[in-house]
Structures are given as structure tokens and as C-alpha cells.
Amino acid sequence: DGIRDKLVTGVQTCALPICNDDNLAKSRLGALERFHYFTANVTSSGGAVTIDKTNGQYQQLYATENVTSVTFSNFQVRQTKPNSTFQNSSDVVTFIIQQGATPYNITLPTGNAQIRYANGVNTITGVANTTNTIDIVGVYNYNTSATNYLVTVNSTFS
């Protein structure tokens, strides 16, 4: 029915402001903007792979060589709010590794204090025709003002 003024006759509607600012909406959504996107497969080159959050939350690698260098990038762990303050969040990528008839090993980075591994596991030993998943959680560390990565290498699926 809307709001009526006793001096107005006929139909009166209530006009509410409509915001169509995509940048504002994206800043408020933060990491959720890319929460369930799955994009093209990730490839390795010269034994190196970059797990880039802008590629989506779920990323897949068909192993074609041993991987000895893995980097993480673009995890959204600190959002600037419209009032110029910050909001900390976590950002997650599940990395799926498909092994073919010829299996390959995947070695994640060591010696970096910003990357921590569940149960100390940072290597996948390749097994033919199986699948592995790695969960990477990016979190903001107040003490170092940097992104930390919490990594879980999951069991092999056969």
C-alpha cells in the first residue's frame, strides 16, 4: 500500500534510493565475489605452479610433470571498507590434482614462515590414476601485517 499523506489523493508510492554502484557492491562482497567460481584448469611449466585466487575457489591441475615450485597469490584477506577502515577475512582455494597413468610428485614450499602445513605434510607422492586435493586458507596476520597460508594436503582418492 505504501505510505499515504492525507493531502494526497490517488495512488502514492514510496520511493527508495537504489544504488547501482558495482564497485561499491564488490567492495562489500569482498572474497565472496569469487566464492564458488571454477575457471580453466591450471597448468605447470618447468615444474612451477601458481595458485592464484583470481582463478577461482576451485582450481584443477592435470599433472604432466613433477612440481617443485608452488606460489600463492591474490588471496583476499583484508578488505577496505567504504569508510576507509579495514576488515580482515579469510580466503580459501581448493586445489585439485588429477594424476594420469604416469604419476608425478608435487612438493609445496618449505622454509617460509608464512606457510604452515597441517601435520607437517607438504608433499604429494604421485600415484597413477588418482586424485588429491590441497586446501589453502589465506589469513591476515596482525603481528606481521602479511598474509599467512594454512595448507592441508588431503588423502589420495583412488
C-alpha positions in Angstrom: 0.0 0.0 0.0 2.9 2.4 0.6 2.9 5.5 2.8 0.0 7.8 2.4 -0.3 11.5 3.1 -3.8 12.7 4.0 -3.4 15.6 1.5 -2.5 13.3 -1.4 -5.2 11.5 -3.4 -4.8 8.5 -5.6 -2.0 6.0 -5.5 1.2 7.1 -3.9 4.3 5.0 -3.9 7.3 5.1 -1.6 10.5 6.0 -3.5 13.5 4.3 -2.0 17.0 5.1 -3.2 18.5 2.5 -5.5 22.3 2.0 -5.5 23.7 0.7 -8.8 27.4 1.1 -8.0 29.1 -2.2 -8.9 32.4 -1.2 -7.3 30.7 -0.5 -4.0 28.9 -3.8 -4.2 32.2 -5.6 -4.9 34.0 -3.9 -2.1 31.3 -5.1 0.3 31.2 -8.6 -1.0 35.0 -8.9 -0.8 36.2 -12.5 -1.1 32.6 -13.8 -1.7 32.6 -12.3 -5.1 34.7 -15.2 -6.4 33.5 -17.8 -3.8 32.2 -20.6 -6.0 33.8 -19.8 -9.3 35.6 -22.6 -11.1 37.6 -21.5 -14.1 40.0 -23.1 -16.6 42.5 -25.7 -15.5 45.8 -24.5 -14.0 48.9 -25.7 -15.8 52.5 -26.2 -14.7 55.5 -25.0 -16.6 59.1 -26.1 -15.8 57.9 -27.6 -12.6 56.2 -24.4 -11.3 52.6 -23.7 -10.5 50.9 -20.5 -9.3 47.7 -20.9 -7.3 46.1 -17.6 -8.0 42.8 -16.9 -6.1 41.6 -14.7 -9.0 41.3 -18.0 -11.0 38.5 -19.1 -8.6 38.0 -21.0 -5.4 38.3 -24.4 -7.0 41.3 -25.0 -9.3 42.5 -28.1 -11.0 45.8 -29.4 -12.3 46.3 -32.3 -14.6 49.8 -33.4 -13.6 52.1 -33.6 -16.5 55.4 -33.2 -14.7 56.9 -33.1 -11.2 56.0 -29.8 -9.5 58.8 -28.4 -7.3 57.8 -24.7 -7.1 54.3 -23.6 -5.9 53.4 -20.0 -5.2 50.2 -18.5 -3.8 48.8 -15.1 -5.0 45.8 -12.7 -4.8 44.2 -14.2 -1.7 41.8 -11.5 -0.4 42.4 -11.3 3.4 42.0 -7.6 4.1 39.2 -5.6 2.6 39.0 -1.8 2.5 35.6 -0.7 3.7 33.8 2.4 2.2 34.8 4.4 5.3 38.5 3.6 4.6 38.8 1.2 7.6 39.8 -2.4 7.1 38.0 -5.6 7.6 40.0 -8.9 7.8 38.8 -12.1 6.3 40.0 -15.4 5.2 40.1 -16.7 1.6 40.2 -20.3 0.5 41.2 -22.3 -2.5 40.8 -26.0 -3.0 43.4 -27.2 -5.5 42.6 -30.5 -7.2 45.4 -32.6 -8.7 44.5 -35.3 -11.2 47.1 -37.9 -11.8 47.2 -39.9 -15.0 48.8 -43.2 -15.9 52.2 -41.6 -15.2 52.2 -40.2 -11.7 54.1 -37.0 -10.7 55.2 -35.7 -7.3 54.0 -32.3 -6.0 56.2 -30.5 -3.5 54.9 -27.4 -1.7 57.2 -24.6 -0.5 59.3 -25.0 2.7 61.3 -22.6 4.7 58.7 -19.9 4.6 57.3 -18.8 8.0 54.1 -17.5 6.3 53.1 -21.0 5.1 52.1 -23.6 7.7 51.2 -27.2 7.0 48.7 -29.4 8.8 50.6 -32.4 10.3 53.8 -31.1 8.6 52.7 -32.6 5.3 53.9 -30.6 2.3 54.4 -33.3 -0.4 52.1 -35.4 -2.6 53.7 -38.6 -3.8 52.2 -39.3 -7.2 50.1 -42.4 -7.6 48.8 -43.4 -11.0 45.1 -42.6 -11.8 44.3 -40.9 -8.5 43.2 -37.5 -7.3 44.5 -35.3 -4.5 43.2 -32.1 -3.0 45.0 -29.4 -1.2 43.1 -26.8 0.8 44.8 -23.4 1.2 43.4 -20.8 3.6 44.8 -17.3 3.4 44.5 -15.3 6.6 45.8 -11.9 7.7 48.4 -11.9 10.4 48.2 -8.7 12.6 51.7 -9.3 14.0 53.5 -9.4 10.7 51.0 -7.4 8.6 51.2 -10.1 6.0 49.1 -13.0 4.6 49.7 -16.4 6.2 48.7 -19.6 4.4 47.4 -22.6 6.3 47.7 -25.6 4.0 46.2 -29.1 4.3 47.3 -31.8 2.0 44.4 -34.3 1.9 44.5 -38.1 1.5 44.7 -39.6 -2.0 41.4 -40.5 -3.7 41.6 -43.6 -5.8 
